[in-house]
Amino acid sequence: MKTIAIIQHARHDGPGYLGSWLQARGLAFTVYCMFEGATLPPHASAHAGWCILGGPMSANDPVPYFDALLERIREAIAADIPVIGHCLGGQLMARALGGTVQASEHVEIGWSHLEVIHPEATQWFGPEAQVGTTLPLFQWHGESFSIPTGAHWLARGVHCAHQAFAVGSKHLAMQFHCEVDEAKVRTWLELDAHELTGSDSPGVQQATVIYPTLSVDVARSHAIAGEIYAKWAQGISSS
């Protein structure tokens, strides 16, 4: 049986809650640790689904494996093999589909409330995600994607407009990090504290704001992530 491919770009940006969610449902996955020199399979059909995680690099950087990864994303979407992208992963999906990646209106770090703007959002974020409602989700990025032609723009933020888009019924690109768990957030805050203290962006929260309610905020995020991953996994089971 084919596994789900998880593309990990950086040591401290692993699957997090996504991995836990998949394991709990018996969905096998293969993690490609690109930061350790992993080689991508030659064809997207090697896997039942493709998940691309975030990372510290720009989607526009001349990273050696990016061209191959962009091609795998295009192949997967063309073959209706489900693809989901988190942050950098969503940006790479946009690039693969003819969109662009550029500096965000504001750097975003911490929790933000995203406004639902398309009726299709209920299919991905759950029945309560009606147009006009907000979703509390975690951010850590300085760039953002355009919405590719033919994609549906699902959610927008105050400090960064383009937060999520869907392509067909099986593919989702996100600017946010719904995969974070408490351990992942704490690691980022410890390793990259300078990105918070050195920023004057209105989209950046300080660690003193994030830590006190972290458990509650992560639990809310996991509820939304569970809806997202359940919808995405439906595509895997039918592909």
N, C-alpha and C positions, 0 to 999 in steps of 0.2 A: 504493500500500500504506500502511496506517495505521501511524503511529509509536507509540512508547511515550511517554506524558507523564511527565516528571519535574518535580515541583513543588519549586522551590528557594526557601526563605524568606529566606535570609541569604547575603550575599556570600561568606563564608568557610565555608559549609556546602554545598559542591557535591556532585556525584555520586560523586567519588572512585573507589574500586575498582569500584563498580557501572557507571560509565561505561566504564571500561576493559574490564570483562567483557562488556558489551553490544557494544562496538565489535569486540572480538576474534571475536565470533560473528555479525557482520553484522546485528545487530538495531538498526535505526534508532530514534532517540529525539529528542524535542523538549523542551528545557529551558525551563520557564516561570520566569523570574527575577522573582518577585513583589516583591522588594525594589527592583526598578527600575520597578514599575508595570505588569507584564504582566497581560493579561486572560485569564482562563480561558475555554476553549471553552464554548458554551452547553449542550452535551450530552456525557455520558461516552462515548458511542459514537463520538466524533471520534477516539478513540485505541484502540489494540489492548490497552493495559494502562496502569495508573496507578501511579506510584511517588511517594510523598510523603516528602521528606527531613526532617531536623531543623531546629531553629532556636532562637533565644534566648527567644522569647516563650512565654507560657503558652497552652495550647490553649483556655483559658477567656477569654483576652483579647478585647476587642472589635475584632479585626483586620478591616478592611473586607471582605476577600475570603473570610473563613472560612466564612460562611454558604453562599456559592456552592460552595466546595470541599467542605464537608460534604455538600451535595446531589450533587455529582459522585461522591463516594465511595459514597453510597447507591445512586445510579443504576448505577454500575459493578458493584457487588456484586449488585444485583438482576438485572442483565443477564449475570452471570457473566463480566464483563470483569475480568481479574486485577488485584488491588490489593495493594500492599505498602507498609508504613509503617515508617520508621526513626525512633525516638525520638518527637519531636513528631508525626511522621507516624503512628506507631502510636497515639498519644494521640488524634489527630483521627479515626482509624478507630474507636476505642472510642466517642468521642462520637457519631459518625455512626450507630453501631449501638445507641445508647441507653445506653451506659456513661457513666462519669464519670471526670474527671481531678482529682486532688487532690495535695497535698504528699506526696512519697515518705516512707517511714519514715526514710530517711537520704539525704542527697545522695550521689550516686555519680559519681566521676571517676576514670578509669583502668581497669585490667583487673579483671574479676571472673570467678569460676567459677560458672556457672549450672547448677543441677541439673535434669536432664530428668525430668519427672514424668508424661508421657503417652506411650503407645505410638506415637501418630501423629507424634511428633517425628522418628522415623527417616525419614519421608517428606520432611521439610523440612531436617533437619540432617545427614542421611546415615546409613548403616546402623550406624555405631558409636555413634550417639546413642540407646542403649538407656536405659530407665528406670533412674535411679540414677547414670548417668554424668554428667560435668560438661563444660561448654563454656566455654573461655576467650574472652571477648568484651569489647569496649571500651564504656565508659559515660561519659556526661556529661549528667546531668540532676538536677533537684531535685523533679520531679513524676512521678507514675506513673498508669497507667490501671487501672480495674476491668475485669473480664472480662465482656464483654457476654453476655446470655442466648443460649444456643445455640452459643457459641464454645467451642473446646477450649483449655484452659490447658496450654501445652506445657512451660514452664520457669519456675523460680523462683530467686531469689537470696537471699543471706543478708541483705543490707542493703535490698533492695527485692524484695518477693515476686513481683509480677506482671511477668514479663519477656517473654513472648510468648504470643500466642494465634492460632489458625487458625480461619477461617470457611469451611466447606466444604473443597474440595480446591484452591482457587485463590487464596485470600486470606490474607495473613500480616501481623500487627501485631507489631512488636518494640519493646522499650524501649531496647535496646542499639543500637550503631552498628557493624554488620558491614561497612558501606561504607567505613570509614576506611582510608586508606593512610598511609604514613609522613609524607608531606608535609602531609596534613590534620591529623594529630595534632600535628606540630611547630608548625604555624601556630596551633592552638588553645592549645597550651602557652605560646607566646610572647605571643599577644594577651590571653589570659585568665588569666595567671599568678596574679593576685590571688584568683581563685576557689579555688585550691589552698592558697596560703599563708595565706589568711584563714579556712580551714575547720577545724573540729574534728570533722567527721564521720568515723566509722570506715570509711565507704565511699569516702573520698577518698585517693588516692595522691599523693604529691609528685612533681614532675618528676624529681627525682634518683633516684626508684625506676623511673619509666617509661622514661627515656631509655636506660639501659644495655642493655636487652634488647628495644628497640623493634622492630628488624628481625625478630627471631625471633618475637616476639609477633604482629606484623602478619602474618607468613607463616602462622602457625597460624590466625589469624582469617580470612584469605583462603581457606583450605581449607574452613572452615565456610561462609563467604559463597558460595563457588562452589557448594556443595550447595544452599543456599537459593535462589540465583538460577536454577540449573538447574531445580529443581522449579517455581519460579514461571514460568519461560519455557515450560515444557511447557504451562501453561495458556494462554499467549498463542498458541502455535502451534495449539492446538485450539479457540480461541474464535472 
